[in-house]
């Protein structure tokens, strides 16, 4: 169980990119060393400590790695404003938002455009809901296909809004996939789903797990992993 330290007014922070950013500290019972991450949107620094770790050590750890954090911050894509004339990514392709107030509110794809109407004030939320619907539709199909290949019943699927994980599989069998993967090319999304299906059989990363993953997934998981490492932060640019 992870115990997140309660934030207070005097919570620790670090100056990055010309702004103070909070340092969120957590203690993990199985951690053996300190680890450091920048939130995908650059909003905060996250330090994980062993259970016995001290807060002041976590702050010093982050301060000592300020240059690395600055380099990571430079890679964070600028937040994109979703509005008429903007574009969004869907399945690895760009769709231009074609909005006119008198059109139906429900988005639809016409070639390289996402056409929709309704009040402009709710445009971004309607586009996000549409993407989430596409994510659920595609991931349900992915899940069913890979479960058939692995000879497993299809488990419950939930869309995730996680900031650090693309997918997970609980001990009860529920699979969670980050909805933002609908913006990535199909082979990337499908690799993550296949990975979690393999965990339905092997709840580890053993040789047997990887052998099953190679059997059920039709592509190159290494290529998908490299894409996520290189481009994954960009999936948070439009909707956080």
C-alpha positions in Angstrom: 0.0 0.0 0.0 1.3 3.4 -0.9 1.1 6.1 1.7 1.0 9.6 0.0 2.1 12.3 2.4 -0.6 14.8 3.0 0.1 18.1 1.4 0.2 21.3 3.5 0.6 24.9 2.7 4.3 24.7 3.4 4.8 21.6 1.1 8.2 21.3 -0.5 8.7 22.8 -3.9 11.5 23.3 -6.5 12.1 26.0 -9.0 11.9 24.6 -12.5 11.4 26.5 -15.8 11.0 29.7 -14.0 8.2 28.5 -11.7 7.8 26.8 -8.4 6.6 23.2 -8.8 5.5 21.1 -5.8 7.5 18.1 -4.8 5.1 15.2 -4.0 6.7 12.7 -1.7 5.5 9.1 -1.2 6.8 6.2 0.8 6.5 2.7 -0.6 7.1 -0.4 1.6 9.0 -2.3 -1.1 11.2 0.6 -2.4 14.9 0.1 -1.7 16.1 3.4 -3.1 14.8 6.8 -3.9 13.4 7.4 -7.4 12.5 10.7 -9.1 10.0 11.5 -11.8 8.4 14.6 -13.4 4.7 14.4 -13.9 3.8 13.9 -17.6 2.3 17.4 -17.8 5.3 18.9 -15.9 3.0 20.1 -13.1 4.9 18.5 -10.2 8.0 16.5 -9.2 7.4 13.1 -7.6 9.9 11.4 -5.3 9.4 7.8 -4.1 11.2 6.8 -0.8 11.8 3.6 1.0 9.5 3.4 4.0 12.2 4.7 6.4 13.2 7.6 4.1 13.1 11.2 5.3 11.4 14.1 3.7 14.5 16.3 3.8 16.4 13.6 1.9 13.8 13.5 -0.8 14.0 17.3 -1.2 17.8 17.2 -1.4 17.5 14.3 -3.9 15.4 16.4 -6.2 17.5 19.5 -5.8 20.7 17.6 -6.7 19.0 16.5 -10.0 17.6 19.9 -11.0 19.5 19.8 -14.4 17.9 16.5 -15.2 14.5 17.7 -14.2 15.0 20.8 -16.4 15.8 18.6 -19.3 12.7 16.5 -18.7 10.6 19.7 -18.4 11.9 20.9 -21.8 10.5 17.7 -23.4 7.0 18.3 -22.0 4.7 19.4 -24.9 2.9 22.6 -24.6 -0.7 22.3 -23.7 -2.8 22.4 -26.8 -6.1 24.4 -26.8 -9.0 22.4 -28.2 -11.2 24.6 -30.3 -12.3 25.4 -33.8 -9.5 24.9 -36.3 -7.3 23.0 -33.9 -6.4 19.4 -34.4 -6.3 16.3 -32.3 -4.6 12.9 -32.7 -6.7 9.8 -33.2 -5.1 6.4 -34.0 -1.9 8.1 -35.0 -3.4 10.6 -37.4 -4.3 14.2 -37.1 -8.0 15.3 -37.3 -8.8 18.9 -37.8 -11.7 20.1 -35.7 -14.4 21.5 -38.0 -17.0 23.1 -35.7 -20.1 25.0 -36.6 -22.8 25.8 -34.0 -25.7 24.7 -36.2 -24.3 21.1 -36.8 -25.2 18.1 -34.6 -23.3 18.0 -31.3 -22.1 14.5 -31.7 -18.7 14.4 -33.4 -18.2 12.4 -36.6 -15.2 11.8 -38.8 -15.2 13.1 -42.4 -11.9 12.3 -44.1 -9.3 14.2 -42.1 -11.8 16.3 -40.2 -13.7 15.8 -37.0 -17.0 17.6 -37.6 -19.3 18.7 -34.8 -21.6 21.4 -33.6 -23.3 22.6 -30.4 -22.2 25.3 -28.0 -18.5 26.3 -28.4 -18.2 26.4 -24.7 -18.4 22.6 -24.3 -16.4 21.8 -27.4 -13.3 20.4 -25.7 -15.3 18.2 -23.4 -17.4 16.8 -26.3 -14.2 16.0 -28.2 -12.7 14.2 -25.2 -15.9 12.2 -24.7 -15.8 11.1 -28.3 -12.2 10.1 -28.0 -12.9 8.1 -24.9 -15.8 6.4 -26.7 -13.5 5.5 -29.5 -10.9 4.2 -27.0 -13.5 2.0 -25.3 -14.7 0.6 -28.7 -11.2 -0.2 -30.0 -9.9 -1.5 -26.7 -12.8 -3.8 -26.2 -12.2 -5.3 -29.6 -8.4 -5.6 -28.9 -9.1 -7.3 -25.5 -11.6 -9.8 -27.0 -9.1 -10.7 -29.7 -6.1 -11.2 -27.5 -8.1 -13.1 -24.9 -9.2 -15.5 -27.6 -5.6 -16.0 -28.7 -4.6 -16.6 -25.0 -7.6 -18.9 -24.5 -8.9 -16.7 -21.6 -12.4 -15.4 -20.9 -12.7 -11.7 -21.6 -12.4 -9.7 -18.3 -14.0 -6.4 -17.4 -12.3 -3.4 -19.1 -12.0 0.0 -17.6 -10.6 3.2 -19.1 -7.9 4.7 -17.0 -6.9 8.3 -16.5 -3.6 7.4 -14.9 -0.7 9.9 -15.1 2.1 7.3 -15.0 0.8 4.0 -16.3 -0.5 2.9 -19.7 -2.2 -0.2 -18.5 -2.7 -2.5 -15.5 -4.3 -5.8 -14.6 -5.6 -6.3 -11.1 -5.5 -9.5 -9.1 -9.3 -9.8 -9.7 -8.8 -9.8 -13.4 -10.0 -6.3 -14.3 -7.9 -4.7 -17.1 -7.4 -1.0 -17.1 -6.0 0.8 -20.2 -5.2 4.5 -20.4 -7.7 6.1 -22.7 -5.1 8.5 -24.1 -3.7 5.6 -26.1 -6.5 6.0 -28.6 -4.4 9.0 -29.9 -1.4 6.7 -30.6 -0.9 4.5 -33.6 -2.9 1.3 -33.5 0.1 -1.0 -32.9 1.0 1.0 -29.8 -2.4 0.7 -28.2 -2.7 -3.0 -29.1 0.7 -3.8 -27.6 -0.4 -2.4 -24.3 -3.7 -4.4 -24.4 -1.8 -7.6 -25.3 0.6 -7.0 -22.5 -2.2 -6.8 -19.9 -3.9 -9.9 -21.4 -0.6 -11.8 -20.9 -0.8 -10.8 -17.3 -4.1 -12.5 -17.0 -2.1 -15.8 -17.4 1.2 -14.8 -15.8 1.1 -12.1 -13.1 4.8 -11.3 -13.5 7.3 -10.5 -16.2 8.8 -14.0 -16.3 10.1 -15.8 -19.4 6.7 -17.5 -19.7 5.0 -14.1 -19.7 7.1 -12.8 -22.5 6.7 -16.0 -24.5 3.0 -15.7 -24.3 3.1 -12.0 -25.3 5.1 -12.9 -28.4 2.6 -15.5 -29.2 -0.6 -13.4 -29.0 0.7 -10.0 -30.2 1.2 -9.7 -33.9 3.7 -6.8 -33.9 6.9 -5.7 -32.3 6.4 -4.8 -28.6 9.9 -3.3 -28.6 8.8 -0.8 -31.3 5.7 0.1 -29.3 7.7 0.6 -26.1 10.1 2.8 -28.0 7.3 4.9 -29.4 5.8 5.4 -25.9 9.1 6.4 -24.5 9.7 8.9 -27.3 6.2 10.2 -27.9 4.2 9.2 -24.8 4.3 12.6 -23.1 2.6 14.1 -26.2 -0.5 12.1 -25.5 -1.1 14.4 -22.5 -0.8 17.7 -24.5 -4.5 18.1 -25.5 -6.4 16.9 -22.4 -3.8 16.7 -19.6 
